[in-house]
Amino acid sequence: MESINQLLEACTLPEKTQLVEFAKIKNPPSSKKLMLMKLFVNQPGLSDTEYSQKIYKKPEGPAYFQLKKRVKDEFEELFLLLKPTCIKKENQLHIECSELLLKSELILARGIRTEGSKLLERGLKMAIKNGFHDLVLTIYSIAARFGICEVLNNNDLPELEIAIKSHLQLLIKENYKNPEDQTESKNEHLKTMIRQLNYNRKSWLILDDINRSIQHKDYENALSQVNEAELDLNQNNESRTKDELLLTKTSILLAKREYTEVLEECIYSVNPSKFSIENKLRYSLNHWYALFHLNKIDEAQQILRNNLMKLDSDQDKKWRYLEAYIQFKQGNFKTALKEIHSCQKYLKNNSDYYLGSKMLEIMILFDQNDQDWLEYKIENFRKLISRYKCKKLIRIQLAFQVFSKLQKSLFKACLIDLVNDPILSDLQNEIEGLEWRPASSELIRYDSWISAKVNSQIS
């Protein structure tokens, strides 16, 4: 009871009244929890026996102490809604900055990206201005979890490391004096954290080596590293990075275009029930890619609708993009166009998917033989794609050039030789910089689709 009294003694009378009013919103008028909260505010200083008599008409028992615990938890929860006035200005500013971060996180969790980013940006400026380096690290963590790269991202990590290290060095100089006179820390929580950090450091070094091999497209070596790491984890009974390794393995197999092996891993080796939401999403997406590229369209559609769309509704526009490809593969051109148009304008911040949606649109119109609308869309796409100078988009830019020739060949077949077209050949042979990635926005290879159209014209 002392802890509840201490909480309430720290409040002014208006604040206590506020707490009760907040509690009235959360609890029905007849609830015992609300009754006890009112008693603590309006009749402080009574014994547990007296409070229990007023609520239960009998001395305190297990039910009363359970109720009192719930009352304490609710008071602490409602404390967040009160604005404390600190004697020390630094404490006040730190609380205000922390509130900004909490607000941004709550808003981002509801999928409101723009407003959440603004609050996070405000929090970052406030943290830097007042030297709250601990909160800067928190801001990076929030930005990373919600993919808000415009506030802080991985490119900022070297500078962030310098800032955090400098902050810790200052803390040590200011507060850790006469180390020879101090006994060893007995804080078990810190010891546990250090053990976890040592484990995480080892795990991330392994994963970093694997990712480096993947970046260099040395997939055989990456797969060998994963298998070796899995064996080491099994021998040492260390399972916390097993999920990460399994998902990395499916990504490698996907990059190698070994779709059947991806399915086997997803079905027989991976148990997604204990995954985090993020890992469930990665698992389901890799599973979807494998099914789609194996032409198991009905199963892919089930994964899309039952897993991906439910796991992360914030990525609804990307899921609509995948749905459009499914409809296109099934020959449902009108539905595919409808799906593309429903998501297109929302993909503008993602150049891969935005241009991919435009390319799919003209492919659909070509198959529909809607020549007037197709010519209009081709001209618009030509102007749009010329604005992009990014190296990673060179494949779609060249594919569009070949597509334009394909369109012209419908009317001037004798003047256009696409069978021996050097650009089409480069796309098919995947020369350096033109490699096709199965887990990209190019879900149907442009060169394969164009070649099929050329061959059908010849036959």
C-alpha positions in Angstrom: 0.0 0.0 0.0 2.9 2.3 0.7 3.9 2.4 -3.0 0.3 3.5 -4.0 0.4 6.2 -1.3 3.8 7.4 -2.4 2.5 7.7 -6.0 -0.5 9.7 -4.8 1.4 11.9 -2.4 3.6 13.0 -5.3 0.4 14.4 -7.0 -1.4 17.6 -6.4 -5.1 17.5 -5.6 -6.1 18.4 -9.2 -3.8 15.7 -10.5 -5.4 13.1 -8.2 -8.8 14.2 -9.5 -7.5 13.8 -13.1 -6.3 10.3 -12.3 -9.8 9.3 -11.1 -11.4 10.9 -14.1 -9.1 9.0 -16.5 -9.9 5.8 -14.6 -13.7 6.4 -15.0 -13.2 6.3 -18.8 -11.4 3.0 -18.7 -13.5 1.2 -16.1 -17.3 0.7 -15.7 -18.9 2.6 -12.7 -19.5 -0.6 -10.7 -16.0 -2.0 -11.0 -14.2 -2.8 -7.8 -11.0 -1.4 -9.3 -12.5 2.0 -9.7 -14.1 1.9 -6.3 -10.7 1.2 -4.7 -8.9 3.9 -6.7 -11.5 6.4 -5.5 -11.0 5.2 -1.9 -7.2 5.7 -2.1 -7.7 9.2 -3.5 -10.5 10.4 -1.3 -9.8 8.4 1.9 -6.0 8.1 2.1 -4.4 6.5 5.2 -6.8 3.7 5.8 -5.4 0.2 6.5 -5.8 -2.7 4.1 -8.4 -4.3 6.4 -10.5 -1.1 6.2 -10.2 -0.8 2.5 -11.1 -4.5 2.1 -14.1 -4.1 4.4 -15.5 -1.3 2.2 -15.0 -3.3 -1.0 -15.6 -6.9 0.0 -17.4 -6.5 3.3 -14.7 -8.7 4.9 -11.0 -8.5 6.0 -8.3 -8.5 3.3 -7.7 -11.8 1.4 -6.1 -12.9 -1.8 -8.8 -11.2 -3.9 -8.2 -7.9 -2.2 -4.4 -8.0 -2.7 -4.8 -9.0 -6.4 -7.2 -6.0 -6.8 -4.7 -3.7 -5.1 -1.9 -4.8 -7.4 -4.2 -4.0 -10.4 -5.0 -0.6 -8.9 -1.3 0.2 -8.5 -0.6 -0.9 -12.1 -3.4 1.3 -13.4 -2.2 4.3 -11.4 1.3 3.9 -12.9 -0.2 3.6 -16.4 -2.3 6.7 -15.9 0.8 8.6 -14.6 1.9 8.8 -18.2 -1.0 11.2 -18.9 0.1 13.7 -16.2 2.6 16.4 -17.0 5.2 16.5 -14.1 7.0 19.7 -13.2 10.7 18.9 -12.4 12.9 21.1 -10.3 15.8 20.3 -12.6 15.2 21.6 -16.1 17.3 18.9 -17.7 15.0 16.2 -16.3 12.0 18.1 -17.6 13.4 18.4 -21.1 14.5 14.7 -21.1 10.9 13.7 -20.2 9.5 15.9 -22.9 11.9 14.4 -25.5 11.0 10.9 -24.4 7.3 11.7 -24.8 8.0 12.8 -28.3 9.6 9.5 -29.1 6.8 7.5 -27.5 4.2 9.5 -29.5 6.1 8.9 -32.7 6.4 5.2 -32.0 2.7 4.8 -31.2 1.7 6.7 -34.3 4.1 4.7 -36.5 2.7 1.5 -35.1 -0.6 2.6 -36.5 0.9 3.0 -39.9 0.8 6.8 -40.0 4.3 7.2 -41.5 4.4 10.9 -42.3 3.3 12.3 -39.0 5.3 9.6 -37.1 8.4 10.7 -39.0 7.9 14.3 -38.2 7.6 13.6 -34.5 10.7 11.4 -34.6 12.6 14.2 -36.4 11.5 16.7 -33.8 12.7 14.3 -31.1 16.1 13.9 -32.8 16.6 17.7 -33.0 15.6 18.1 -29.4 17.9 15.2 -28.3 20.9 16.7 -30.1 20.2 20.2 -28.9 20.1 19.1 -25.3 22.8 16.4 -25.5 20.6 13.4 -24.8 22.8 10.9 -26.6 21.0 8.0 -25.0 17.8 9.1 -26.8 19.6 9.5 -30.1 20.3 5.8 -30.0 16.7 5.1 -29.2 15.7 7.2 -32.2 17.9 5.2 -34.5 16.4 2.0 -33.1 12.8 3.3 -33.7 13.7 4.5 -37.2 15.3 1.1 -38.1 12.3 -0.9 -36.8 9.8 1.2 -38.8 12.0 1.7 -41.8 12.1 5.5 -41.4 15.4 6.0 -43.3 14.8 9.7 -43.8 15.4 10.4 -40.0 18.3 8.2 -39.2 19.6 5.2 -41.2 22.5 2.8 -41.5 24.6 5.4 -43.2 24.6 7.4 -40.0 25.9 4.5 -37.9 29.7 5.5 -38.0 28.8 9.0 -36.7 26.3 7.5 -34.2 29.0 5.2 -32.9 31.4 8.1 -32.3 28.6 10.1 -30.5 27.6 7.2 -28.2 31.2 6.3 -27.4 32.1 9.9 -26.6 29.0 10.2 -24.4 30.0 7.0 -22.5 33.5 8.3 -22.0 32.2 11.6 -20.6 29.9 9.6 -18.2 32.8 7.5 -17.0 35.0 10.6 -16.4 32.3 12.4 -14.5 30.9 9.6 -12.4 33.3 6.6 -12.1 36.0 7.8 -9.6 38.6 5.9 -7.6 38.0 2.5 -9.4 40.6 0.8 -7.1 38.3 1.5 -4.1 35.2 0.1 -5.7 34.0 -3.5 -5.5 33.0 -5.4 -8.6 29.5 -4.7 -9.8 27.0 -7.3 -8.6 24.2 -6.2 -11.0 23.0 -9.4 -12.5 20.9 -7.6 -15.1 24.1 -6.0 -16.5 25.9 -9.3 -16.4 23.1 -10.9 -18.4 23.2 -8.0 -20.9 26.9 -8.4 -21.4 26.5 -12.2 -21.9 23.8 -11.4 -24.5 26.0 -8.8 -26.2 28.9 -11.2 -26.4 26.6 -13.8 -28.0 25.1 -11.3 -30.3 28.5 -10.0 -31.4 29.5 -13.5 -32.3 26.3 -14.2 -34.1 26.4 -10.9 -36.1 30.0 -11.5 -37.1 28.8 -14.9 -38.6 25.8 -13.3 -40.3 28.0 -10.4 -41.5 30.4 -12.8 -43.2 27.4 -14.6 -44.8 25.9 -11.3 -46.0 29.2 -10.2 -47.5 29.3 -13.4 -49.6 25.7 -12.7 -50.7 26.6 -9.2 -51.7 29.4 -10.5 -53.9 27.0 -13.1 -55.3 29.2 -15.9 -54.0 26.1 -18.0 -53.1 27.8 -21.3 -52.8 30.2 -19.9 -50.2 27.3 -18.2 -48.4 25.3 -21.5 -48.3 28.4 -23.3 -47.0 28.8 -20.7 -44.2 25.1 -21.0 -43.2 25.4 -24.8 -43.0 28.6 -24.5 -40.9 27.0 -22.0 -38.6 23.9 -24.2 -38.2 26.1 -27.1 -37.2 28.0 -24.9 -34.7 24.7 -23.7 -33.2 23.4 -27.2 -32.8 26.5 -28.4 -31.1 26.5 -25.5 -28.6 22.8 -25.5 -28.2 22.6 -21.8 -29.2 19.3 -21.3 -30.9 18.6 -17.6 -30.9 20.1 -17.0 -34.3 18.8 -20.2 -35.9 15.7 -18.3 -37.2 18.0 -15.7 -38.9 20.1 -18.4 -40.4 17.1 -20.4 -41.7 15.7 -17.3 -43.3 19.1 -16.3 -44.8 19.3 -19.8 -46.2 16.0 -19.5 -48.0 17.1 -16.1 -49.4 20.3 -17.6 -50.7 18.4 -20.5 -52.3 16.0 -18.0 -53.8 18.8 -16.0 -55.3 20.2 -19.2 -56.7 16.8 -19.8 -58.3 16.5 -23.2 -56.5 12.8 -22.7 -55.8 12.0 -26.3 -55.0 14.7 -26.2 -52.3 13.2 -23.0 -50.9 9.8 -24.7 -50.6 11.4 -27.7 -48.9 13.1 -25.4 -46.3 9.8 -23.5 -45.8 7.7 -26.6 -45.4 10.1 -29.1 -43.6 12.9 -27.1 -41.9 11.3 -23.8 -40.8 8.7 -23.6 -38.0 7.4 -20.0 -38.3 5.1 -20.2 -35.3 7.7 -18.8 -32.9 9.1 -16.2 -35.3 8.8 -12.5 -34.7 6.4 -10.6 -36.9 9.3 -9.4 -39.0 10.7 -12.9 -39.5 7.2 -14.3 -40.3 7.0 -11.6 -43.0 10.4 -12.6 -44.5 9.5 -16.3 -44.3 6.1 -15.8 -46.0 7.6 -13.5 -48.7 10.3 -16.0 -49.6 7.7 -18.8 -49.6 5.6 -16.7 -51.9 8.4 -16.0 -54.4 9.2 -19.7 -54.6 5.6 -20.6 -55.3 5.2 -17.9 -57.8 8.3 -18.8 -59.8 7.3 -22.4 -59.7 4.0 -21.4 -61.3 2.1 -22.6 -58.2 -0.2 -19.6 -58.6 -3.2 -20.7 -56.4 -0.9 -21.6 -53.5 1.0 -18.3 -54.0 -2.3 -16.4 -53.8 -3.2 -18.2 -50.5 0.1 -17.1 -49.0 -0.4 -13.6 -50.2 -4.0 -13.2 -48.9 -3.7 -15.3 -45.7 -0.2 -14.4 -44.6 1.4 -11.4 -46.1 -1.7 -9.1 -46.2 -2.6 -10.0 -42.6 0.9 -9.8 -41.2 1.6 -6.2 -42.5 -1.3 -4.2 -43.7 1.1 -1.2 -44.0 2.6 -2.7 -47.1 -0.8 -3.1 -48.7 0.3 -1.4 -51.9 3.2 -3.8 -52.4 0.8 -6.7 -51.8 -1.5 -5.2 -54.4 1.5 -5.2 -56.8 2.0 -8.9 -56.2 -1.7 -9.6 -56.6 -1.5 -7.8 -60.0 1.2 -10.2 -61.2 -0.9 -13.2 -60.0 -3.9 -11.9 -62.0 -1.6 -11.2 -65.0 -0.3 -14.8 -64.9 -3.8 -16.1 -64.7 -4.8 -14.1 -67.8 -7.2 -11.9 -65.8 -6.0 -8.7 -67.5 -8.8 -6.3 -66.4 -8.4 -7.4 -62.8 -4.6 -7.1 -63.1 -4.9 -3.5 -64.4 -7.3 -2.6 -61.6 -4.8 -3.9 -59.0 -2.0 -1.9 -60.6 -4.0 1.3 -60.8 -5.0 0.9 -57.1 -1.4 0.9 -55.9 0.6 2.8 -58.6 0.5 6.3 -57.2 1.5 5.1 -53.7 4.6 3.4 -55.1 6.3 6.7 -56.2 8.7 6.6 -53.3 10.0 3.2 -54.4 11.4 3.6 -57.9 11.8 -0.2 -58.5 8.1 -0.9 -57.8 6.8 2.3 -59.4 8.6 1.7 -62.7 7.8 -2.0 -62.4 4.1 -1.1 -62.1 4.3 1.0 -65.3 6.1 -1.8 -67.1 3.5 -4.4 -66.1 0.8 -2.0 -67.2 2.1 -1.8 -70.8 2.7 -5.6 -70.8 -1.0 -6.1 -69.9 -2.2 -3.6 -72.5 0.0 -5.3 -75.1 -1.6 -8.7 -74.3 -5.1 -7.0 -74.5 -4.1 -5.6 -77.9 -5.4 -2.2 -76.8 -3.2 -0.3 -79.2 -4.4 3.3 -78.8 -4.1 3.2 -75.0 -0.8 1.3 -75.2 0.8 3.9 -77.4 -0.2 6.7 -75.1 1.1 4.8 -72.0 4.4 3.9 -73.8 5.0 7.6 -74.6 4.3 8.6 -71.0 6.6 5.8 -69.7 9.3 7.0 -72.1 9.3 10.5 -70.5 9.1 9.1 -67.0 11.9 6.6 -67.3 14.3 9.1 -68.9 14.3 11.0 -65.6 15.8 8.1 -63.6 19.6 7.8 -63.8 20.1 5.2 -61.0 22.3 2.3 -62.0 20.1 -0.3 -60.3 17.3 0.6 -62.8 19.3 -0.1 -65.9 17.7 -3.5 -66.5 14.1 -2.1 -66.7 15.3 0.9 -68.8 16.9 -1.5 -71.4 13.9 -3.8 -71.2 11.6 -0.9 -72.0 13.8 0.0 -75.1 13.3 -3.6 -76.4 9.6 -3.5 -75.6 9.3 -0.3 -77.7 10.9 -2.2 -80.6 8.5 -5.0 -80.0 5.6 -2.7 -80.3 6.9 -1.2 -83.5 7.5 -4.6 -84.9 3.8 -5.2 -85.0 3.6 -2.7 -87.8 7.1 -2.9 -89.3 8.2 -6.5 -88.8 10.4 -6.6 -91.8 12.5 -3.6 -90.5 13.1 -4.8 -86.9 15.1 -7.9 -86.0 14.4 -8.6 -82.4 15.8 -12.2 -82.5 19.3 -10.9 -82.9 18.8 -7.7 -80.9 22.0 -7.0 -78.8 20.2 -5.4 -75.9 17.7 -8.4 -75.6 20.7 -10.7 -75.8 22.5 -8.8 -72.9 19.3 -9.1 -70.8 19.0 -12.8 -71.5 22.7 -13.5 -70.8 22.5 -11.3 -67.7 25.8 -9.6 -68.3 27.3 -7.7 -65.4 24.9 -5.1 -64.0 21.9 -6.7 -65.8 21.4 -9.7 -63.5 17.8 -10.7 -62.8 16.8 -11.2 -59.2 13.8 -13.4 -58.4 13.0 -11.4 -55.3 12.7 -8.1 -57.1 9.9 -6.1 -58.6 10.6 -7.9 -62.0 8.5 -10.9 -61.1 8.2 -12.1 -64.7 11.5 -11.7 -66.5 11.1 -8.9 -69.1 13.5 -10.6 -71.6 11.7 -13.9 -71.3 8.3 -12.3 -71.8 9.5 -10.3 -74.9 11.2 -13.4 -76.4 8.0 -15.3 -76.1 6.1 -12.6 -78.0 8.9 -12.5 -80.7 8.7 -16.3 -81.1 4.9 -16.2 -81.3 5.2 -13.6 -84.1 7.7 -15.8 -86.0 5.6 -18.9 -85.7 
